[in-house]
């Protein structure tokens, strides 16, 4: 599946575009059992308007009832409520149907049907639908690819406050103008970053780190956004923040905290962090020197194809018994 890549070719490795969490399995026919709640609320509940569908003043609108069922995991109920509303032209219900069919929630996944409803709702100006339909147009899934329309829809959704759209539109600006798109992209990355999107926070940190799209390079500001992205779960940011903390870039050196960030990423199997852990244990940086741990992480780095000449040479000079112990420890290690 083709995703937009942040075009910071002169900078550092970029985070992948945000992805949806895996969809829960459909319930058995005739029985609707709510699955575990979704990890994020992708679709905001429509704001109820008094009497917008004949309901009593202050009562939830039919669209809000459909979204309520969706958020509780009752996808078939949400579908039954939303479908007639969508056919009558309710944009919120149309967007909800796009989400249900697009992710196969309670029904078989049907991207063609999802694209149809997202397209209709996008024309009505729903930011979430504009973003989703733009992504389908970019990827050429269920609809013919159309970069121009996708760009217009992504901008509209971004300007309306959709964080994912703002992040992706920032990437589109850089893609369209690798030398001059950074300044405008920075404004969109900031919108998405301030909403709490880790990928955007990392992207903004890189602009500050290299002075692209900002008035000047600012390591302190870059480190601040790296920290936000790391707290949000970005492995890339966690590794880079760990290195910055150890080196004292953008603020006071803090090897202990830097070690903590790198160790967390390494224990989840990130190859770069695995390599760094071997060096940190070998040299006693941020942690007491530990040849056994250093040797184990060296073996793991080699298995992850991210070893280096320094580690390999150091490992070869270890006694045979220590090499054997490191191999056994690496065999017991399980990334989590």
C-alpha positions, 0 to 999 in steps of 0.5 A: 500500500502506497503511503506518503513519505515525508520528503526530508531527504537531506535530513534523517529517516522519516516516520511512516504515515499514521495507520489505523488500528486493526479492525475487530473481527465481525460478530457471528450472524444474528448475534451482535456482541460488542468487541473491545473498544477502538484504541482511538476515536477516529470519527467525532460524534456529530453535534446534536441540533435541536429537532434536526431529525424530529427528535425532542429538543436536547435529545441526541440526533439520529446521527449521534445515536448511530455514532454512539452505537459505533463508539460502543462497538455495536457496529451493526446497530450503527449501520442500521441507524446510519444507512437510511440517514445516509440515503437521505443525504446526512453527511455524518451518517455517510461518513460513518458508513464509509468507516464501517465498510472501509474497515469491515466493522461488523460487515465484510470489508468493502472498500468500493462501498466505503469509497462511494460513501466517503466521496459523497460525504467529502463533497458535502464538506465533512473533513474526516471524509475528505481526508479518507477519500483523499487517501484512497485517491492517492493510493488508487484503492477502490477509485482511480488515482487522482493526485490533484483532487486528493491534494484539494481535499487534503488541504480542505480537511487540514484547514478544517482542523483534521490532524492527519490531513494536516500532517499528510498535506504538509508532506504533499507540499514538500513532495511538490516542492522539495526545495521550497515547500518546507515553510508552508509545510511547517505550519501544517506540521505544527497544527498536527503536532499541537493536536498530539500527533506523534508523527507530526511532532517528529517531523516538526522536530526535524525542521527545527533541527535542520532549520528547514521551514523555520527562521533558523535551526533551533535544537532546544525547540527540536528536542522539545518536539522530539520529547513530545513525539517520544512520549506519544510512542514514536520509536524513531523519536525515542531513539533520536531523543535518547541520542540527543540526551546522551550527547547533550544536544538541545539541552543538558546531557542526561545519559540515564534518561537517554539510556532509558529511551533507547532501552525501551525501543531496543526491547521492542526490537528496533534494530538501531536501538539494539545497536546503541544498547550494545555500545552503551553497555560496552562503554558504560554510558547511562548505565554501569559497564556490563560486558555480558549485556553488551555481548548479548546486544551485539549478537542481537544487533548482528541478527538484526543486520545492524552490527558494526565493525567496532562491535564485531571486533570487540565481540571476537576478542571476548573469551569463548565462554563469554561469547557462548553465554551471549549467544545463549542470552540472545536466544532467550531474548524476546522482543516485546 
